[in-house]
Amino acid sequence: MNAPKLSSYLNQFQVLIKVAETGNQSRAARELGLTPSAVSKSLTQLEGVVGNALISRESRPIQLTASGRRILQVARRVIADIEGLAASVETETLRINCSVAFGCTHIPRISNAFQQLHPGVCINVTLDDRLINLARDEFDIALRISSEAAQYEEDDTCLMDISWFYCASPEYLKCHPPIHTPADLRFHQCLVYPQMTSEGRWTFHHGVKSETVKVMPYFSCNSSLLLLQRALAHGGVACLPDYLVSHYLDSGKLIRVLPAHDPGVTHRLQAIVSPSVQGDKTIIHFLDFLKTALQEKM
């Protein structure tokens, strides 16, 4: 049976059910949003398929014939089965918690691509830099950026390593003294991310050597995303994660300062899954997709 015929039969079943409920073709037409002639035509077509009259047109209210009552039972069963099937295909909601910077940078692209492959999944994202309790806050997945030395649970998934760079805009560097050594930063506008500063000092590793420089926090903020915007606005030198700045370094909008040096700190992006959804297929598919998407872009 082809799709047009199946759709026609379903419409005819719905008309028969409504006529049986109302006992009146005109009233059935109003409730179905059809014309009386359309209702009459639908009944006639169904009678042609069955080969028997389904209603007694002389009676008021309309009464079903014996064939009509049998077909009515079939029609109700078929419609109920279809409605039950539709109700069983529920939309899933994936609840994600992640940092503001990572969420704004990567979640729009990744969530869009994932939902194109899984259109039945809704995604609810909460951006929050604080540590959260998955069970209490009712999230399925928390994406957390932690130091390499942090302790992780056995079920946590490492998505990628995160490196940090010292960088500034070309315009800023043109207008300020050259930076040849870490000590030169003492005379620059430093955009400070507190978590990457120890006792007011930035750390620089070069090979086996390490040194620290006390910097003046010309502008300080707990959001690396805001520090990125300040750096792009030629506001100074910032220490920023690669997932934020790689694109701007590649395009030349930012330049690495002291490229032979690095802060000596590596963080990791971890996916922590709520115990209540461990083993859920949608969660597994999303984590696999997320890891692949990040590896392709980073």
Backbone hydrogen bonds, N-H to C=O, Kabsch-Sander energy under -0.5 kcal/mol:
donor,donor_aa,acceptor,acceptor_aa,energy
6,L,2,N,-2.0
7,S,3,A,-2.6
8,S,4,P,-2.1
9,Y,5,K,-2.5
10,L,6,L,-2.2
11,N,7,S,-2.1
12,Q,8,S,-2.3
13,F,9,Y,-2.5
14,Q,10,L,-2.2
15,V,11,N,-2.0
16,L,12,Q,-2.4
17,I,13,F,-2.5
18,K,14,Q,-2.1
19,V,15,V,-2.5
20,A,16,L,-2.4
21,E,17,I,-1.9
22,T,18,K,-2.4
23,G,19,V,-3.0
28,A,24,N,-2.2
29,A,25,Q,-2.4
30,R,26,S,-2.0
31,E,27,R,-2.3
32,L,28,A,-1.8
33,G,29,A,-0.9
33,G,30,R,-0.6
34,L,29,A,-3.0
39,V,35,T,-1.8
40,S,36,P,-2.4
41,K,37,S,-2.5
42,S,38,A,-2.2
43,L,39,V,-2.2
44,T,40,S,-2.2
45,Q,41,K,-2.4
46,L,42,S,-2.1
47,E,43,L,-2.5
48,G,44,T,-1.8
49,V,45,Q,-1.5
50,V,46,L,-2.5
51,G,47,E,-3.0
52,N,47,E,-0.6
56,S,63,Q,-3.2
57,R,55,I,-0.9
59,S,56,S,-0.8
62,I,23,G,-2.5
63,Q,56,S,-0.8
65,T,54,L,-1.9
69,R,65,T,-2.4
70,R,66,A,-1.8
71,I,67,S,-2.5
72,L,68,G,-2.2
73,Q,69,R,-1.7
74,V,70,R,-1.8
75,A,71,I,-3.1
76,R,72,L,-2.7
77,R,73,Q,-2.0
78,V,74,V,-2.7
79,I,75,A,-2.6
80,A,76,R,-2.4
81,D,77,R,-2.3
82,I,78,V,-2.2
83,E,79,I,-2.6
84,G,80,A,-2.4
85,L,81,D,-2.2
86,A,82,I,-2.3
87,A,83,E,-2.1
88,S,84,G,-1.6
89,V,85,L,-1.0
90,E,88,S,-1.7
92,E,120,G,-2.0
94,L,122,C,-3.5
95,R,93,T,-0.6
96,I,94,L,-0.6
96,I,124,N,-3.0
97,N,141,I,-2.5
98,C,126,T,-1.9
99,S,143,L,-0.6
103,G,99,S,-2.4
104,C,100,V,-2.5
105,T,101,A,-1.6
106,H,102,F,-2.7
107,I,102,F,-0.8
107,I,103,G,-0.9
110,I,106,H,-2.4
111,S,107,I,-3.0
112,N,108,P,-1.7
113,A,109,R,-2.0
114,F,110,I,-2.4
115,Q,111,S,-2.4
116,Q,112,N,-1.4
117,L,113,A,-1.0
118,H,114,F,-1.8
121,V,118,H,-1.9
122,C,92,E,-4.1
122,C,120,G,-0.5
124,N,94,L,-3.0
125,V,123,I,-0.6
126,T,96,I,-2.7
127,L,125,V,-0.5
128,D,98,C,-2.8
128,D,126,T,-0.6
134,L,132,I,-0.7
137,D,133,N,-2.9
138,E,134,L,-0.7
139,F,134,L,-1.7
140,D,95,R,-2.1
141,I,95,R,-2.0
142,A,272,I,-2.5
143,L,97,N,-3.2
144,R,142,A,-0.7
144,R,270,Q,-2.5
146,S,144,R,-0.6
146,S,268,R,-2.2
148,E,266,T,-1.9
150,A,147,S,-1.7
156,D,153,E,-1.3
157,T,271,A,-2.3
158,C,156,D,-0.5
159,L,157,T,-0.6
159,L,269,L,-3.1
160,M,269,L,-1.0
162,I,267,H,-3.5
165,F,240,L,-2.9
167,C,165,F,-0.5
167,C,238,A,-2.6
168,A,255,I,-1.9
173,L,169,S,-2.2
174,K,170,P,-2.0
175,C,171,E,-1.1
175,C,172,Y,-0.6
176,H,173,L,-0.8
180,H,178,P,-0.7
184,D,181,T,-1.5
185,L,182,P,-1.7
186,R,183,A,-1.7
187,F,184,D,-1.6
188,H,185,L,-1.8
190,C,188,H,-0.9
190,C,216,M,-0.9
191,L,237,V,-3.7
192,V,190,C,-0.8
192,V,219,F,-2.8
196,M,193,Y,-2.5
197,T,194,P,-1.9
198,S,201,R,-2.2
199,E,197,T,-0.6
201,R,198,S,-1.1
202,W,213,V,-2.7
204,F,211,E,-3.0
205,H,262,D,-2.9
206,H,209,K,-2.6
209,K,206,H,-2.0
211,E,204,F,-2.4
213,V,202,W,-2.4
215,V,200,G,-1.9
215,V,213,V,-0.5
218,Y,190,C,-0.7
218,Y,216,M,-2.3
219,F,190,C,-1.8
221,C,192,V,-2.3
224,S,222,N,-0.6
227,L,223,S,-1.8
228,L,224,S,-2.2
229,Q,225,L,-1.8
230,R,226,L,-2.1
231,A,227,L,-2.4
232,L,228,L,-2.7
233,A,229,Q,-1.2
234,H,231,A,-1.8
235,G,230,R,-2.1
237,V,189,Q,-2.8
238,A,167,C,-2.7
239,C,191,L,-0.8
240,L,165,F,-2.7
240,L,238,A,-0.6
242,D,163,S,-2.9
244,L,241,P,-1.4
245,V,241,P,-1.7
246,S,242,D,-2.4
249,L,245,V,-2.5
250,D,246,S,-2.5
251,S,247,H,-1.8
252,G,248,Y,-0.7
252,G,249,L,-0.5
253,K,248,Y,-1.2
254,L,248,Y,-1.8
255,I,168,A,-3.1
257,V,166,Y,-3.0
261,H,258,L,-2.5
262,D,205,H,-1.4
267,H,162,I,-2.5
268,R,146,S,-3.0
269,L,160,M,-2.8
270,Q,144,R,-3.3
270,Q,268,R,-0.7
271,A,157,T,-2.8
272,I,142,A,-2.9
272,I,270,Q,-0.6
273,V,271,A,-0.6
274,S,140,D,-2.8
277,V,274,S,-1.9
278,Q,275,P,-1.0
280,D,277,V,-2.3
284,I,280,D,-2.3
285,H,281,K,-2.7
286,F,282,T,-2.4
287,L,283,I,-2.5
288,D,284,I,-2.2
289,F,285,H,-2.3
290,L,286,F,-3.1
291,K,287,L,-2.4
292,T,288,D,-2.0
293,A,289,F,-2.6
294,L,290,L,-2.3
295,Q,291,K,-2.1
296,E,292,T,-1.9
297,K,293,A,-1.2
298,M,294,L,-2.4
